[in-house]
Amino acid sequence: MKSKILANLSLAFTIIASIYMSFMGASQGSVRAAEVGMRQEASEMIIERVGAFHPILIVFILFPVLGLIGIHQKKQRILWIAAVGMFLLSILTLLSFGLVFLPAAILLLSGAIFYRKEVKEGHA
């Protein structure tokens, strides 16, 4: 039961973080205007830069969905692949997207640990 709650929380957090990452202003640094000689801050949203929902965000959403599928089909291997995959992707993309998704990855890993306990105790 705890594993399903944690996996659902991971999915909810991932969706919220994806929406946040899509619409937040991503600072592009300062651009020097050649004509005037003054500095301007260029800021644009990820959605404006990419043109749509960024593909890496979809990958992050798929991991908790895959974990929930693993729980519902009672397949630990699918859940563990999703949990470890999301955690590793969060670590690999730590400086850009990963830091925002790290809490969701930890929630999914916790769900996998609790599911393993539930299976051993016969509650799953």
C-alpha positions as CSV (number, residue, x, y, z in Angstrom):
1,M,0.0,0.0,0.0
2,K,2.8,2.4,0.9
3,S,4.5,1.6,-2.4
4,K,1.5,2.6,-4.4
5,I,1.2,5.9,-2.5
6,L,4.9,6.7,-3.0
7,A,4.8,5.8,-6.7
8,N,1.6,8.0,-7.1
9,L,3.3,10.9,-5.3
10,S,6.4,10.5,-7.5
11,L,4.1,10.7,-10.6
12,A,2.3,13.8,-9.2
13,F,5.6,15.5,-8.3
14,T,7.0,14.7,-11.7
15,I,4.1,16.1,-13.6
16,I,4.1,19.3,-11.4
17,A,7.9,19.6,-11.9
18,S,7.5,19.2,-15.7
19,I,4.9,21.9,-15.9
20,Y,7.1,24.1,-13.8
21,M,10.2,23.4,-15.9
22,S,8.2,24.1,-19.1
23,F,6.9,27.5,-18.1
24,M,9.7,28.9,-15.9
25,G,11.9,31.6,-17.2
26,A,15.3,30.1,-18.1
27,S,17.9,32.8,-17.9
28,Q,20.1,32.8,-21.0
29,G,22.7,35.1,-19.5
30,S,23.5,38.6,-20.5
31,V,23.8,39.6,-24.1
32,R,25.8,42.6,-25.1
33,A,24.1,45.0,-27.5
34,A,26.6,46.0,-30.1
35,E,24.9,49.2,-31.2
36,V,24.3,50.7,-27.8
37,G,27.0,49.1,-25.7
38,M,24.7,48.2,-22.9
39,R,23.9,44.8,-21.3
40,Q,20.6,43.2,-21.6
41,E,19.2,40.1,-19.8
42,A,17.7,37.6,-22.2
43,S,15.2,35.3,-20.6
44,E,12.9,32.9,-22.3
45,M,10.8,30.0,-21.3
46,I,11.8,26.5,-22.3
47,I,8.6,26.1,-24.2
48,E,9.4,29.2,-26.2
49,R,13.0,28.0,-26.9
50,V,12.1,24.4,-27.8
51,G,8.7,25.1,-29.3
52,A,6.8,22.5,-27.3
53,F,7.0,20.3,-24.3
54,H,10.7,19.3,-24.0
55,P,11.3,15.5,-24.7
56,I,13.4,14.9,-21.6
57,L,10.4,15.9,-19.5
58,I,8.3,13.2,-21.1
59,V,11.0,10.7,-20.3
60,F,10.9,11.8,-16.7
61,I,7.1,11.3,-16.6
62,L,7.3,7.9,-18.1
63,F,9.5,6.5,-15.3
64,P,6.8,6.8,-12.5
65,V,4.2,5.6,-15.0
66,L,6.3,2.5,-15.7
67,G,6.8,2.0,-11.9
68,L,3.1,2.1,-11.3
69,I,2.6,-0.4,-14.1
70,G,5.1,-2.7,-12.4
71,I,3.3,-2.4,-9.1
72,H,-0.1,-3.1,-10.6
73,Q,1.1,-6.1,-12.6
74,K,3.1,-7.3,-9.5
75,K,6.4,-7.2,-11.4
76,Q,9.2,-6.0,-9.2
77,R,11.7,-5.9,-12.0
78,I,9.7,-3.3,-14.0
79,L,9.4,-1.2,-10.8
80,W,13.1,-1.4,-10.0
81,I,14.1,-0.6,-13.6
82,A,11.9,2.5,-13.5
83,A,13.1,3.6,-10.1
84,V,16.8,3.1,-10.8
85,G,16.5,4.6,-14.3
86,M,14.8,7.7,-13.0
87,F,17.4,8.1,-10.3
88,L,20.3,7.7,-12.7
89,L,18.7,10.1,-15.2
90,S,18.2,12.6,-12.4
91,I,21.9,12.3,-11.4
92,L,23.1,12.5,-15.0
93,T,21.1,15.7,-15.7
94,L,21.7,17.1,-12.3
95,L,22.8,20.5,-13.5
96,S,19.9,21.1,-15.9
97,F,16.7,19.2,-15.2
98,G,17.8,16.5,-12.8
99,L,17.8,18.5,-9.6
100,V,14.1,19.3,-9.9
101,F,13.2,15.6,-10.5
102,L,15.6,14.1,-7.8
103,P,12.9,14.2,-5.1
104,A,10.5,12.3,-7.3
105,A,13.2,9.8,-8.1
106,I,13.8,9.3,-4.4
107,L,10.1,8.8,-3.9
108,L,10.0,6.2,-6.6
109,L,13.1,4.4,-5.1
110,S,11.4,4.4,-1.7
111,G,8.3,2.9,-3.3
112,A,10.4,0.1,-4.8
113,I,11.9,-0.6,-1.4
114,F,8.6,-0.7,0.3
115,Y,7.1,-2.9,-2.5
116,R,10.0,-5.3,-1.9
117,K,9.1,-5.4,1.8
118,E,5.4,-5.9,1.0
119,V,6.2,-8.8,-1.3
120,K,8.3,-10.5,1.3
121,E,5.6,-10.1,3.9
122,G,2.9,-11.3,1.5
123,H,0.9,-8.0,1.5
124,A,1.4,-7.1,-2.2
